[in-house]
Amino acid sequence: KLYPNAKLGIGPNVEDGFYYDFGNLRIKEEDFESIEKEMHAIIKKDIKFTMQKKTRKEAEKILKNEEFKLDLLKNIKDNEIYFYESGNFIDLCKGPHVSSTKEIKAFKLLKISSAYWKGNQGNEQLQRIYGTAFATEKELEGFLKLKEEAENRSHIKLGKDLGLFFLSPLVGPGLPLITPKGTIIREELQKFLRSEQLKHGYLPVTTPHIGRIDLYKKSGHYPYYKESMFEPMKCESVEYILKPMNCPHHIQVYQNNLRSYRELPLRLTEFGTVYRYEKSGELNGLTRVRMITQDDAHIFCSEGQVKSEILGVIDIVLNIFKVLNFASYRARFGTKDNSNKYIGSDEFWKKAEKDIEDALKEKKMKYDKAEGEAAFYGPKIDFIVKDVLGREWQLGTVQVDYNLPQRFELAYEGQDGKKHVPVMIHRAPFGSLERFMGILIEHFAGKFPLWLSPVQVKIITVNDRNNDFARSIEKKFKDNNIRVEVNDKAETLPGKVREAQLEQINYILTIGDKEVENKTLAVRTRSGKVTFGVNVNDFIKEILEKIQNKTID
C-alpha cells in the first residue's frame, strides 16, 4: 500500500521472527514508524486470511507483474498452486496462517539488510526487512530486551572496543586479523586444548595450507565441495588449491608408514587453517569467515575401538564446557534415514550408531536423535551449548567415517597378519578457533576469566613519585608470567581507573605514596571491590592459583 511499485521476493520465518525481500524498494529504518502505523491499522480492520488454490495458468496471471514470484513458480511442480489472500493483498504461499489480522497481537520491525535473489551474486540485489511477532506485548518486550543485551555483547562491537580483531578491506572480507590481545586469547585456548589432548594420547602434526588438486579429487572434496572452495592456482603446470579440510593431509601422514594394530588408535591433531569460499552476504565477524582454524584431529582405529574413542572425545568436550562455564548443553545425534545417499553396509551403520548412542548414554548426555542428519559417510554427534542469554550455538563435532579410509586404501596389519581397513573419526571440540572466540566474547561480554584475559593486571600510579615502585611490581608479575601493564601517564586517577575498567581488566592495582611506603598494593577487582594493604607476594600467589585452576570470576 505504501510502496505500490515494490516487487515481492520471499518472506520466510526465521529463528527470531521473519523477513521479506523486496525488489525496487529503498527504505531506511527511520521509515519503520510509518510502516508499523499502517500495519496496526490493518490489524484493527480484522481482515481474514483465506487460502486460494489456483491452476498454473491462473497463478501466472495473478503474478504477471511479479518477476521474482514467477521465478519461484517455475520450480513448483504441482498443478495446484497455493495462495493466501488478505484484503487486496494476495501472495504465493502454502501456509498455514493465522485466520485474521486481529490475531497478530505484538510485532516489531527490526532491521534492514541487502540480499541477492536466491543468494546468487549474479542476480539482482534486494532489500531485506526483518521483523518479529509474539502472542503478547510482554513477550515482545522480553525479546527486545534480550536483543538489546545481545547487541551490547556483540563480538564485533566488543572485538573493536577491546582491540581483539579487525577486518581490513585490503586483506579482504571474511579474513579477520587478530591483534596481539586477541592472539593471547587464541593461544591460551590452544594451550588449554593441547594440554587436554596430551592426556588423551594425541600426537601433533603440521600440514601445508595448500595441496595439489589431485589430493582433493581423490578425497572427493573436488568437485563435490567445489562451490565452497577457492579457485585452483597453477604452479609449474601443476594445479594447487587452498585446503578446505585437514583430513586429506592427515591421511597422508597416516599413509607415510606401514601401520600395525599395535599403533592403533593413532590420534593425529593439528590447529590447521582451512579456507572456504563463504558468500560475502553470509560473512559475520569471527563467527562466519573464509579463514577457519580448526582444532582438528583424526583418529585412526579399529572397529572395536570406535566406542572408547568417542567416549574419550566426549570427555574432552565436557571438560571444555565445564572450564568455560557452559552449564547448559546437549548433543544432536545424526543418524541415517532410508534414502540412498549413504555409503557403507547396514552392518557398519548399525554398529557405528550403536557405539555412538552407547557412549552418549554412558556419559549421561542429553541428546536428540536427528534422523537423516548423519554425514553421507557415517553417523555423527554435534555438541550444542546454550550461552548466558539462552542462545544455542553448535560447537564441536565428532564423526565416524568409513568412506575416506576406503577411498585412500588405508590399511593396517592386524593380529592375524592380514590387512584391515581402519575406521577414521573426525573431531573438533571447538569447531573453529575464530567462531569459538567470537562465541566466548559474547558469552563473557568481554569479561574474560583471569586465565584467558589479554591483560590480567593493570598497575596505575597516583603520581610520578610512585613510578619506580610500580615498575618493580611490574617486573615481579612478568617474572611470574602474569600479563601486566603499567599506566604511569600524567592523567587523573579516576580517568586511569575508568580506562582500565572499560578494558575489562581483572585486577587494577593503585600505587600511591602509602603503597610505596608500606610496599603493599591497593587492589580493585573487576566487580569494584577494593582492598588496601595487600601483600605483593600473597597477591601473586593468589593470582597464579586462579590461573592454574582456570577460575571463573
N, C-alpha and C positions, 0 to 999 in steps of 0.2 A: 504493500500500500504506500509506504513512504518512499520506496525506491522501485518504481514500476519497471525500470529498464534492467534491473539486476537479473542475472541468469543463474538458475539453480544448479548446484553441484550435488554433493552428497551431504547427508546430515545424520550420522550415526550417534548412538550413545557411546560414551567412553567411561573410564573408571570414575572420574569426578563430575560427570554430567553429560554434556553433549557438545557437538559443534555443527556448524553448517558452512559449506564452502559456496562462495558466490563469485561469479564472473561479472565483469562490467560494473564493479562496485568499489568505491573507495570511501570508506568512512573512518572516523577516528573514535577513540574511546570516549571522547567528550560528547559524542552523539548518542551514547548509550542511554542517557537520561530521557531523551525524546522518544527513542525506540521503546524503552521499557514503559513509558507512559502510554504509548499506543497498545502495547501488549496487555497492560492492565485493563484498558478499555475493551479489548477483545474478550478477555476473560469474563468481565462483568456481563457481557451480552449472552453468556451461556450458549455458545454456538456448539452444535453437535459435531462429532467426528463420525463420518459414515464411510464404510468400506464399499468400494465400487470394483466390480470385475468387468474388464474391458477386453475386447478382441485386440489382436495386434494392430489391425488397421485403425480401430478407434483410438488406441493408445498413441499411435503415430500422429493422428490428427490433433489430439489433446496437447501433445508435446512438440508440435511443429516448430515452435519458436524457442524451444529449449534444447540447444545443441548438446549439452552435457547429458541431459536425460535421454536423448535419442541414442547417444553413445552407449549408455547403460542398457537401454532397451535391446540393443543388438546382442547383448550377452545373455539375455533371458530366453531360455529355450522353450518355456511353457507357452501354450497357446492362450491361456487366460492370464491377463496382466492385472495386478492388483494396484489400486489407487486408494488414497484416503482423501476425503473431501471435508472441508470445514468452511462454511460460508462460501465466499467467492474463490477460495484457495483450494487447489487440488494438486496432489503430489504423488509421484510414483513411490509406492510404499506397501509392503506386505503386512505391516503392523506387528503386534496389536497396539492399540492406542487407548487412552482414557476415553470415556464416552462423550465427555463435554469439556469445554474450556474452563468451566467453573470448578472442575476437579483439580486444576492447577493452582495450588494454594500459595506456594512461595517459590520464587525464582530470582535469578540474578545473572546478568550478562557479565562475563569475567574479563575477557581479553581478546585481542585481535592478533592474528599472525598471517603469514602467507603460506601457500601450499601449491605445488604443481598438480594439475589434473592427473589423477591416477598415480601420483608420486613420481611422474616421469618429467625430468628437467627439460625434455624436448617439447613438452606440452605447455599450454597457457598457464600463467600464474594466476591463482585465485586468491580471494581474501577469505580467511577462515575466522569465523566468530565463535568463540567458546561461551558456554553458559552452563548453569546448573539449576536443578529444581528439587524441592523437597516437599514432604507432606505438610509440614508446619513451618511457621516463621522461626520458631525456636531452633528447629533442626538446621535451618538455613544459617541462622546466626552462629550456631556452633561450628558449622562448616567454614564460614567466612573467618571466624576467629582462628581456627586451626590453619586455614590457608595463609593468614597473615603471619602466624608463627612460623610456618614452613618457609615463607618468603624471607623472613628475618634470618632463618637458618640456612638459606640457600648457599650451597657450597661455592657457587660462582661469586656471590656477593662477599661471603666471608673469605674466600680464597684471595680476593683482591684486597679486602680490608686488612687481612693478616699477612699479606705478602707471601702466599704459598705457591701460587702458579699464575700463569697468564698465557694469553694466546697472541701470537704475532701474525699480522697479515702477510708479512714477508715469508714466514715459515709455512703458513697455510692453515686452513680450518681443520679442526679435529686433531691437531698436533700440539698439545699443550707443552709449554716449557715450565719445568718445575724449578722453583727458586731454591737457594740454599736452605731456607727454613722448611719449605715443602719437602725437600730431599731428605732432611733429617727424619721427618715422619715416615717417609717411604723406606728409608734404610732401617729404622727401628722395627718396622713391620717385617721387613725381610729377615732381620736378625732374629726376631721372635720366631718366625716360621722355620728358619734354618735350625734353630735350637730344638724345636718340636720334632722336626724331621730327622734330626740326628738320633734322637731317642728311638725312632721307629726304623732305623736302618736304611735311610735314603742315601743315595750316592749322587753328589753334584756333577753336572756336566755343563759344558758351554758349547753352543752351536751357532753357526752363522745366521745372519739376518736374511740372507738370500740363499737361493739354491737353483740348480738347473731345473728348467720347466719339466724335464723328464721325470724328476723325482715326484712332482705333484700329479703328473699324468698317471704314474704308477699307483700313487696313493688314492687316486680318484678325485682329488680336490679340483683338478683341472681336467675337463672343462666344467664339471658339475657345480663347482663353487666359484666359477669364473666371475660371475656378476659382483661378487664381494671381494675380488682380488684386484690389485693394481696391475696395470698393463705390463707385459713382459719387456725386458730390456735385452739388447743384444751386445755381446762382448766376444770378439774374436770368432764371429759366426755361430756362437752358442747362445741360446736364449736362457736368461735367468729371470727369476721373479722374486719379489719380496714375499717372504713366507707368511701365509695366512694361519698356519698351525705349526706347533713344535713337534707333533707326533712323527711325521716322516723322518725328521732329523734324529730323533731319539731311537727310532727303529734302526737307523744306520749305525748308531753306537752299539745297539744290541747285536747287529749282524757282523760287527767288526771282529768278533771272536766266535769260535765254536763254543756252544753253550752246553752245560750239563745240568741235570736235575739238581745237582748239589748247589748250583748258583742261584736257584730259584727259591723264593721270589727275588727278582732283580728290580730294585726300585730306583729309577733314574729321575732326577729332579733338576729343574732349571727355572730361574726367573727369566723367561725367554720373551723377548719382544716380538710380537707379530703385527702384521699390517693388514687392515681390512678396509675396503672402499665403502664406507658408510655414506649414504646420500647426505648432502650438505644440510638439508632441512631437518634431518634426524639427529644431527650432532648437538651435544649439550655438555658444555664444561668438561668435567672429567668423567662423567657417567656414560657418555656416548662419544667415543673418539675413534680415530683411524690408526693410532699407535697404541697397542694394547700389550702391557707387560703382564703375562700370566704367571701365576705361581704354579707352574705346570709340573706334573710328574706323570710318568708312565711306568706302571708295574707290570712286569712280565712274569707270569706264574703258571702253575699247572691248574687244571680244572678243580682239583681237590683243594687248592689254596685260595680260591676266589672269596669264600665267605670270610675267612680270617683276615684277608687283606682289606675287605670292605669294613670289617669291624675296626681295623687299625685306622682307616681314613676317617670313620665316624668319630673315633676318639680324638683325633687331631682337630676336627671341625668343632666338636663340642667344647673342647678346651679353649679354642679361639673365641667362641661365643661367650664363654664364662669370663675370660680375661677382659674382653671388651664390653662387658655389661649388656649383652643382648640376651635379656631374660626370656623373651618370648620367641620361639622358633618352631618350625615344623619341617617335615620332609615331603616332597612330592615324588612319588614312586612311579616312574614312567614305564608302563608295560606295553606289549604289542596288542594290536587288535586283529581282526580277521582279514585285513587287507593283505595284498601280496607284495607290499613294499619292503618287507623284511627279508634279510638273508639268514642262513643258518637253519639247522634242523629244529624240529619241535622239541626234541630231546634236550638240545642245548638251551633253548629258551626256557623250558620248564625248570631246568636245574639252575640257570642263572637267576631267574626271577625268584625261585625259592631261596637261594643263597642270600639275595638282597633282602627279601622280606624277613627271613630268619634273623639277619643281622640287625635290622631295624627294630624288630621285636625284642631281641636280646638287649639292645641298648635302651629299650623303653622309650623310643622316639615317637612322637605324634607324627602320623603320616597319612597322606591321602593317596589313593591309587588313581592314577591318571591313565586310563586305557587309551592306547593309540599315541601316547606321548613318548614312547621309547624312541631312541635313535634307531635308524634302519639296521644298524649292526649289533644292537644289544640293548638290554634294559638299563635304566639309569636312575639316579637319585639327584634331585635338585634341592638344595638347602635354602629355606626361605626364613628370613628374620623379620621381626617387627621392631621398628625403631621407637624412640620415646614419644613420637607423635602418632604412633599406631599405624604407620605406613609400612607396607610389606615390600621387602627387597629380596630378589633372588641373588644369592651369593655363590657359594661353591657348588661343585657338581662332582659326581663320580659315575663313570660309565663303563660298562663291561663291553669289550669289543672282540669279536671273533673274526671280523672282516679283514682288518689290516694285516694281522699275522698271516692270513691265507694269501692276500694279495702280494705280500713281500716274501712269501715262502719261508717264514720264520720257523726255526726248529731248535730243539734241544735233545740231547741224548738221555733217555730215561733209564731207570734202574734195570730195565730189561734189555738194555743195549740197543734199543730201536729208536728211530727218530719220532718225535712227537711235536705237535704244533702248540705253542704256548697260548694262553689267554692274555689279552692286553687290557689293562684297566687304566683309563684316563681319569685324573683327578686334579682339581684346583680348588682348595678350600676358600681362598679369597675371591676366586673368579678372575679378576684382573686387579692389579695394584691401583690403577688410575680410578676405576669405578669404586673400589673398596675405600680408597682415600676420600673420594667425594662423599660417599655414604657416611663415613666416620666424621667428616667435617660437620655434616648436618646433624648426625646423631648426638654429638657432643656440643653442638652450637659453637664450635671453635674453642671450647674449654677442654682441651685435651688432658687426659690423665698425665701425671708427672712424667712417667717413663716415655711418653710419646711427644711431649711438648718440645718445640724447637728451642725455646728459651725457658729454662726451668726456674731460674732465679735472676732477678734484676736488682742490682745494688744502686741505690740513689744517695747522693751526698747532699747535705744541707748547705755546705759552703766549701770553698777551696781548701780550708784547713783540714778537711776530712778526706781529701782525695788519696793521700798516701796510704792511710789505713784501709780505705775501700779497695785500692789496688792490691794490697797484701791479702785481703779476704778473697778477692777475685782469683788470685793465684792458688790459694788453698782449694777453692772449688774446682778449678781447672785441673789441679793435680789429682783430684778425685773423680775426674771425668764427669763433672756436673756442668751442664750447659748454662753459662752465666754471662751477663752483660753488665757494664757499669754505665750509668748516666751521671757524669760529673759536669754536665753543661751548666752554664751560668743562667739557669732558669729558676722559676719559683718552685718550691717543694710540692705544693698542690698540683701544679702543672705536670711535674715529672711523674707523680703518683698516678694522675689521671691517664697519662700516656701509657704507662705500664699496665694499667687496668684495661684499657682498650686493646692492648696486645694480648690480653688473657694470660698474663704471666702467673704461674702458680704461686710464687713467693716473691714479695717485694721487701727488700731489706733497706731500711733507712739508717744512714750513718750520720750522726751529728756529733757535737763535742762530747756529750755524755758517753756515747758508744765508744768513741776514741779513747776517752779517759779510762773507762772500765773494761775495754777490749771485749765488748759484747755487741749484740745485734738487736735491733727493733724489727720484728718480723710481722709482716702483714700477709695474711692468706688471701686467696682469691675471693673467698666469701666475705672478706672485710674484717676478720678478727685480727687484732693487733696484740702482740706480746712483746714486752720490753725486757731487757736484761738477759737475752738468750745467749747461752754459751756457744761459741763458734763450733767447737769440735762436736758437741752434742747435737747441734743442728745438722751438721754434715752427716753424722751417723744416722740421724732420723731420715734424712732425705735419701741416703743410699739404701736404707732398708725399704723405703717406699718404692724406689725404682726397682730394686731387686724383686720385690713381691708384686710389682705391677699394680699397685694400689689405685683404686678409683677414688678420686677426691669426693 
